[in-house]
Amino acid sequence: MITRTPIAVHDADVHDVDAAPVAASWQRQLSAAITDPLELCRRLDLDPGWLPGAEAGHALFATRVPEAYLARIRPRDPGDPLLRQVLPVASETETATGFVDDPLAERDHTPKPGLIHKYAGRVLLIASPACAINCRYCFRRHFPYDDNAPSMREWETTLDYLRGDDSIREVILSGGDPLASSDRRLAALVERLSEIPHLKRLRIHTRLPVVIPARVDDALLGWLGETRLQRVMVLHINHAQEIDDAVIGACQRLRDAGVTLLNQSVLLRGVNDDVATLEALSEQLFDAGVLPYYLHVLDPVRGASHFDVGDDEARDLVAALRARAPGFLVPRLVREIPGEPNKTPL
C-alpha cells in the first residue's frame, strides 16, 4: 500500500512561536483532510455502490481531500470533474500495458536523495514528501518518498552538488508538494540556495494555493519576497471549477509579491477532454492572473490508465482550442519521455 508521510509528523511548526494564526489554519486544514473514501462518499451523498471500487483504489494509493477542495465538488454527481480527480475507483487495480510504477524513470536521475537532475541547467528538489491532495493520476503515486526526504542537515550534500555545477541556473521545488512543508524549513532552504551565485531562478511546483488557498499567507509571502532569486510558481489546475474566489485572491497576493504565475494541466479522460472545458479553463486562469503553460498528456503510471487520452485526440483538442482562443491562452501540448533532454511537444 502506498501512503504519504503524515502531515503532522513532517511539519510540526503549527506550534512555532512565530507561526501566525493564518498559518496554523492552513496546517489544521492539511491535518483535517478527508482520508477515508467512505467518508468522502458520505459527505457528497454518493450512491454506496461506489464504495467497493473506492476502497480497492484507496488500498493502493491513499485518499486525501481537503475541505476547501471538497466544497467545490458537486454533491450527488459521480461525474463531477473534480471528484473524478480524487475519488479512488476499481479501475486503479487493473493492469494496463505500458503503465508502470516509474513512468518518467526518475530513479535513474537521482544523484542525491531528494534531488532529480534530468535536464540541462535545472534540477528538481523533493522539498516535501507530503501532499495536500492525492490526485488519482499522479505520476509519483509510487515514488519512494521514504528514500527521498532529507533532513535539513542532509540537504547539505545536495547544496554541495549544486555549488559544484555552475551550469545549474534554476532550482525547482517539488514533491509531494513543497508548500506542504513549513515556512521555517522552506525559508531556510531558499536562503541557502540564494547564496549559490550561479543560481538565478526559484521555481515552485505546487497545488496547495489551489486546494487550500489559505496557504498563501504572510509567512509564505515573507520568505518569497526576501530572496534575490527570480520567483516562478507553477500551479496545477485541470478544470475551471477548481478556481473560486479564494483561489483568485491567493493568486492576486502572489502576483502582488512579484511572483510569476504559470499553470500546468494534465489532459484527463472525463475531466477536461473537450475543447469547451479547455477554453473555459484558459479564460478562468487568465482572469486569475495565471498564464496557461503546459498541457501534459497522461504519464503512464500504473493505476491511472482510465484517464488516458490518445495523442491524436489530444492534438485535435488543442488544434480546436487554438481556433477559438488567442495564442497566449493555448498551453503547449507536451509529453515527457524518459531520456529526452526536454519535454516533447506533440
C-alpha positions as CSV (number, residue, x, y, z in Angstrom):
1,M,0.0,0.0,0.0
2,I,1.3,3.5,-0.9
3,T,1.0,6.2,1.6
4,R,2.2,9.7,2.1
5,T,4.2,10.9,5.1
6,P,1.6,12.2,7.6
7,I,1.5,16.0,7.7
8,A,1.6,16.2,11.5
9,V,4.9,14.2,11.6
10,H,6.5,16.1,8.7
11,D,5.6,19.6,9.7
12,A,5.5,20.5,13.4
13,D,5.7,24.3,13.1
14,V,2.0,24.6,13.9
15,H,3.4,25.2,17.4
16,D,6.2,27.6,16.4
17,V,6.2,30.8,18.3
18,D,6.5,32.8,15.1
19,A,3.7,31.0,13.3
20,A,0.8,33.3,12.6
21,P,-2.9,32.3,13.2
22,V,-3.5,32.0,9.5
23,A,-0.5,29.6,9.1
24,A,-1.9,27.4,11.8
25,S,-5.2,27.5,9.9
26,W,-3.8,26.1,6.7
27,Q,-1.9,23.4,8.7
28,R,-5.1,22.4,10.5
29,Q,-6.7,22.1,7.1
30,L,-3.9,19.8,6.0
31,S,-4.3,17.6,9.1
32,A,-8.1,17.5,8.8
33,A,-8.2,16.4,5.1
34,I,-10.6,13.5,4.4
35,T,-8.5,10.3,4.2
36,D,-11.3,7.8,4.1
37,P,-13.2,7.1,0.8
38,L,-16.3,6.0,2.7
39,E,-16.3,9.5,4.4
40,L,-15.8,11.2,1.0
41,C,-18.7,9.4,-0.5
42,R,-20.9,10.1,2.6
43,R,-20.1,13.8,2.5
44,L,-21.0,14.0,-1.2
45,D,-24.1,11.9,-0.8
46,L,-22.9,9.4,-3.4
47,D,-24.5,6.0,-4.0
48,P,-23.0,3.3,-1.8
49,G,-22.4,1.3,-5.0
50,W,-19.3,3.4,-5.5
51,L,-17.7,2.1,-2.2
52,P,-16.2,-1.3,-3.2
53,G,-14.3,0.3,-6.0
54,A,-13.3,3.3,-3.9
55,E,-11.9,1.1,-1.2
56,A,-10.0,-1.0,-3.7
57,G,-8.3,2.0,-5.2
58,H,-7.7,3.5,-1.8
59,A,-5.8,0.4,-0.7
60,L,-3.3,1.0,-3.5
61,F,-3.0,4.8,-3.1
62,A,-4.4,6.6,-0.1
63,T,-7.3,9.1,-0.3
64,R,-6.6,12.7,0.7
65,V,-9.0,15.6,0.0
66,P,-9.0,18.8,2.0
67,E,-12.2,20.6,2.9
68,A,-11.6,23.7,0.8
69,Y,-11.4,21.5,-2.3
70,L,-14.3,19.3,-1.2
71,A,-16.5,22.4,-1.1
72,R,-16.1,22.8,-4.9
73,I,-17.3,19.3,-5.8
74,R,-21.0,19.0,-6.7
75,P,-22.8,16.6,-4.3
76,R,-24.6,13.6,-5.8
77,D,-22.8,13.9,-9.1
78,P,-20.4,10.9,-9.7
79,G,-19.3,12.5,-12.9
80,D,-18.1,15.8,-11.3
81,P,-14.7,16.6,-12.9
82,L,-13.2,17.5,-9.5
83,L,-14.5,14.3,-7.9
84,R,-13.1,12.2,-10.7
85,Q,-9.6,13.5,-9.8
86,V,-9.7,12.5,-6.2
87,L,-12.1,9.6,-5.7
88,P,-10.4,6.1,-5.8
89,V,-12.1,3.7,-8.3
90,A,-11.8,0.0,-9.1
91,S,-10.1,0.8,-12.4
92,E,-6.9,1.6,-10.4
93,T,-6.5,-2.1,-9.7
94,E,-6.4,-3.1,-13.4
95,T,-3.2,-3.9,-15.3
96,A,-2.6,-1.9,-18.5
97,T,0.2,-2.5,-20.9
98,G,2.9,0.2,-20.7
99,F,1.6,1.7,-17.4
100,V,4.4,1.3,-14.8
101,D,5.5,2.5,-11.3
102,D,8.1,5.0,-12.5
103,P,6.9,6.2,-15.9
104,L,9.5,9.0,-16.1
105,A,12.4,6.9,-15.0
106,E,13.1,9.4,-12.2
107,R,15.0,6.9,-10.1
108,D,17.7,6.8,-12.8
109,H,18.3,10.5,-12.4
110,T,18.6,10.9,-8.6
111,P,22.2,11.5,-7.8
112,K,21.4,12.6,-4.2
113,P,18.4,11.8,-2.0
114,G,15.7,14.2,-2.8
115,L,17.4,15.6,-5.9
116,I,16.4,14.8,-9.5
117,H,18.7,16.0,-12.3
118,K,17.3,15.2,-15.8
119,Y,17.5,18.4,-17.8
120,A,20.4,20.8,-18.5
121,G,20.5,24.0,-16.4
122,R,18.0,23.0,-13.8
123,V,17.4,20.5,-11.0
124,L,14.4,19.4,-9.0
125,L,14.4,19.1,-5.2
126,I,11.8,16.9,-3.4
127,A,11.1,19.6,-0.8
128,S,8.3,17.6,0.9
129,P,7.1,14.1,0.6
130,A,3.6,15.2,1.6
131,C,0.7,16.4,-0.5
132,A,-2.4,18.3,0.5
133,I,-4.4,16.3,-2.0
134,N,-3.8,12.9,-3.6
135,C,-4.7,13.1,-7.3
136,R,-5.5,9.7,-8.7
137,Y,-3.4,10.2,-11.9
138,C,-0.3,11.3,-10.0
139,F,2.8,10.2,-11.8
140,R,4.6,9.9,-8.5
141,R,2.0,7.8,-6.7
142,H,4.6,5.0,-6.4
143,F,7.6,7.3,-5.8
144,P,9.9,6.1,-2.9
145,Y,9.5,9.2,-0.7
146,D,10.9,7.4,2.3
147,D,14.3,7.4,0.4
148,N,14.0,11.0,-0.8
149,A,13.1,13.0,2.3
150,P,16.4,14.5,3.5
151,S,16.6,16.4,6.8
152,M,17.9,19.9,6.7
153,R,21.3,18.6,7.7
154,E,21.2,16.1,4.9
155,W,20.4,18.8,2.4
156,E,24.0,20.0,2.8
157,T,25.2,17.3,0.4
158,T,22.7,18.4,-2.1
159,L,23.8,22.0,-1.8
160,D,27.4,20.9,-2.3
161,Y,26.2,19.2,-5.6
162,L,24.6,22.5,-6.7
163,R,27.7,24.6,-5.7
164,G,29.8,22.2,-7.8
165,D,27.9,22.6,-11.0
166,D,27.8,26.2,-12.3
167,S,25.7,25.1,-15.3
168,I,22.7,24.9,-13.0
169,R,20.7,28.2,-13.1
170,E,17.3,27.1,-11.8
171,V,16.1,25.1,-8.8
172,I,12.6,23.6,-8.9
173,L,11.0,22.8,-5.6
174,S,8.6,19.9,-6.0
175,G,7.3,16.9,-4.0
176,G,4.8,15.7,-2.9
177,D,4.0,19.4,-2.7
178,P,6.8,21.7,-1.5
179,L,4.3,24.1,0.2
180,A,3.2,21.2,2.5
181,S,6.5,21.9,4.3
182,S,6.8,24.6,6.9
183,D,7.7,28.1,6.2
184,R,10.6,27.9,8.6
185,R,12.0,25.0,6.7
186,L,11.4,26.4,3.3
187,A,12.8,29.8,4.2
188,A,16.0,28.2,5.5
189,L,16.4,26.1,2.3
190,V,15.7,29.1,0.0
191,E,18.2,31.2,1.9
192,R,20.9,28.6,1.3
193,L,20.0,28.4,-2.3
194,S,20.2,32.1,-2.8
195,E,23.8,32.1,-1.5
196,I,24.9,30.0,-4.5
197,P,25.9,32.7,-7.0
198,H,25.2,30.9,-10.3
199,L,21.6,30.2,-9.4
200,K,19.1,32.7,-10.9
201,R,15.6,31.3,-10.5
202,L,13.5,29.5,-8.0
203,R,10.6,27.6,-9.4
204,I,7.9,26.1,-7.2
205,H,5.5,23.4,-8.5
206,T,2.5,23.3,-6.2
207,R,-1.2,22.6,-5.9
208,L,-1.6,24.0,-2.4
209,P,-2.7,27.5,-3.3
210,V,-5.5,25.9,-5.3
211,V,-6.6,23.1,-2.9
212,I,-6.1,25.2,0.3
213,P,-5.9,28.9,-0.7
214,A,-5.2,29.9,2.9
215,R,-1.6,28.5,2.4
216,V,-0.8,31.9,0.7
217,D,-0.2,33.7,4.0
218,D,2.1,36.4,5.3
219,A,4.8,33.9,6.3
220,L,4.9,32.4,2.8
221,L,5.0,35.8,1.1
222,G,7.6,36.9,3.5
223,W,10.4,34.4,2.5
224,L,9.3,34.6,-1.1
225,G,9.8,38.3,-1.0
226,E,13.2,38.2,0.6
227,T,15.1,36.0,-1.8
228,R,17.2,37.5,-4.6
229,L,16.2,34.7,-6.9
230,Q,13.6,35.2,-9.6
231,R,10.4,33.5,-8.5
232,V,8.1,31.5,-10.6
233,M,5.2,29.4,-9.3
234,V,3.7,26.7,-11.5
235,L,0.2,25.9,-10.3
236,H,-1.6,22.7,-11.2
237,I,-5.3,23.3,-12.2
238,N,-7.1,21.0,-14.6
239,H,-10.6,22.4,-14.6
240,A,-12.2,25.9,-14.3
241,Q,-14.4,24.7,-11.4
242,E,-11.2,24.5,-9.3
243,I,-10.9,28.3,-9.4
244,D,-13.1,30.0,-6.9
245,D,-12.8,33.5,-5.3
246,A,-10.4,32.2,-2.6
247,V,-8.0,30.8,-5.3
248,I,-8.3,34.1,-7.2
249,G,-7.4,36.0,-4.0
250,A,-4.4,33.8,-3.3
251,C,-3.1,34.3,-6.9
252,Q,-3.5,38.1,-6.5
253,R,-1.4,38.0,-3.3
254,L,1.3,36.1,-5.1
255,R,1.3,38.4,-8.1
256,D,1.5,41.4,-5.8
257,A,4.6,39.9,-4.2
258,G,6.2,39.7,-7.7
259,V,5.8,36.0,-8.3
260,T,5.2,34.9,-11.9
261,L,2.3,32.5,-12.1
262,L,2.0,29.8,-14.7
263,N,-0.3,26.7,-14.9
264,Q,0.2,23.2,-16.0
265,S,-2.7,20.8,-16.6
266,V,-3.0,17.1,-17.3
267,L,-5.3,16.1,-20.1
268,L,-7.7,13.6,-18.3
269,R,-10.5,11.5,-19.7
270,G,-13.7,12.5,-18.1
271,V,-12.3,15.7,-16.6
272,N,-11.1,18.1,-19.3
273,D,-11.1,16.2,-22.6
274,D,-13.3,18.6,-24.6
275,V,-12.5,21.9,-26.2
276,A,-15.1,23.9,-24.3
277,T,-13.7,22.8,-21.0
278,L,-10.2,23.6,-22.0
279,E,-11.2,27.0,-23.3
280,A,-13.1,27.8,-20.1
281,L,-10.0,26.8,-18.1
282,S,-7.7,29.1,-20.0
283,E,-10.1,32.0,-19.7
284,Q,-10.5,31.5,-16.0
285,L,-6.8,31.1,-15.4
286,F,-6.1,34.4,-17.2
287,D,-8.8,36.1,-15.2
288,A,-7.0,35.0,-12.1
289,G,-3.7,36.3,-13.4
290,V,-2.2,32.9,-14.3
291,L,-0.8,32.1,-17.8
292,P,-1.5,28.7,-19.3
293,Y,1.9,26.9,-19.7
294,Y,1.7,23.2,-20.3
295,L,-1.0,20.7,-21.1
296,H,0.5,17.3,-20.4
297,V,-0.7,14.1,-21.9
298,L,-1.0,11.5,-19.1
299,D,2.2,10.0,-17.8
300,P,1.6,6.2,-18.0
301,V,1.7,5.5,-14.3
302,R,0.3,2.2,-13.0
303,G,-3.3,2.7,-11.7
304,A,-4.2,5.7,-13.9
305,S,-4.9,4.2,-17.4
306,H,-8.6,5.0,-17.2
307,F,-7.6,8.7,-17.5
308,D,-5.7,8.3,-20.7
309,V,-6.5,10.4,-23.8
310,G,-4.7,9.3,-27.0
311,D,-2.2,11.5,-28.7
312,D,-4.2,12.1,-31.9
313,E,-7.3,13.1,-29.9
314,A,-5.1,15.4,-27.7
315,R,-3.7,17.1,-30.9
316,D,-7.2,17.6,-32.3
317,L,-8.4,19.2,-29.0
318,V,-5.5,21.7,-28.9
319,A,-6.0,22.5,-32.6
320,A,-9.7,23.2,-31.8
321,L,-8.7,25.3,-28.8
322,R,-6.2,27.3,-31.0
323,A,-9.0,28.1,-33.4
324,R,-11.1,29.5,-30.5
325,A,-8.6,31.3,-28.2
326,P,-5.8,33.7,-28.6
327,G,-2.4,32.1,-28.8
328,F,-1.3,33.2,-25.2
329,L,-4.2,31.2,-23.8
330,V,-3.2,28.0,-25.6
331,P,-1.0,25.8,-23.4
332,R,1.8,23.8,-25.1
333,L,0.8,20.1,-25.5
334,V,3.7,18.0,-24.4
335,R,4.7,14.6,-23.3
336,E,7.7,13.8,-21.0
337,I,9.7,11.0,-22.4
338,P,12.4,9.4,-20.2
339,G,15.9,10.1,-21.6
340,E,14.9,13.1,-23.7
341,P,16.6,16.4,-22.9
342,N,13.3,18.3,-22.6
343,K,9.5,18.0,-22.8
344,T,8.5,16.7,-26.2
345,P,5.9,18.8,-28.0
346,L,3.1,16.9,-29.7
